[in-house]
């Protein structure tokens, strides 16, 4: 696998790095879909996830180590509460998933397989719906197979993590993130400008459209504090990258 040089990345389209795990990526996706579909049509979609041992070795072969580490339990629980506030403020119903044995190649390489078949966007919509509306575990191959069924694709997409070609393609996505200096998701890049976080969607949109940004954030606000609901038990350590 050849590394992607940063100069090559600058020649490409505006892009965003998204994670199927992250609630903040889901928020950004919904804003782009519902408010700025013209921009969503113009940007490159690049998945980012916490690599397993095989992906880590592919990255190590080209001298790359990603800034991924286990997250402190307190920060993990704060993010869950904060994400709930975001959803509540927007009137979105969320069913919180529990990641029993996280293996993010299964869903993200599944996206790459679906994208090759012209169903990448539909796959992302279905995966986010499965995770945040139905509380399903995207590390379960049966869940990805069900998404394939829904999209009229072969259920073998659930086994994308076993495909050496998709493994290489996935590693190239992570290499691109490394050279774009992505350190959290969602992460947006347009030329030399980078934007981090769901509250920077409008700034990225203005940059892509070539318009001045009015300084407004996409972060939702409510008239009064929202009490946090009971949280699901954390069964595995979270990654500091995936949760922003």
Secondary structure, DSSP 8 states (H G I E B T S, - for coil): -----HHHHHTS--EEEE-SS-HHHHHHHHHHHHH-HHHHTTSEEEE-----HHHHHHHHTTT------B--HHHHHHHHHHHHHHHHHHT--------SS--THHHHHHHHHHHHTT-HHHHHHHHHIIIIIS---TTSHHHHHHHHHHHT--GGGGGGGG-HHHHHHHHHHHHHHHHTT--SSSEEEETTEEEESGGGHHHHHHHHHT----S-------SS-----------S--BTTTT-
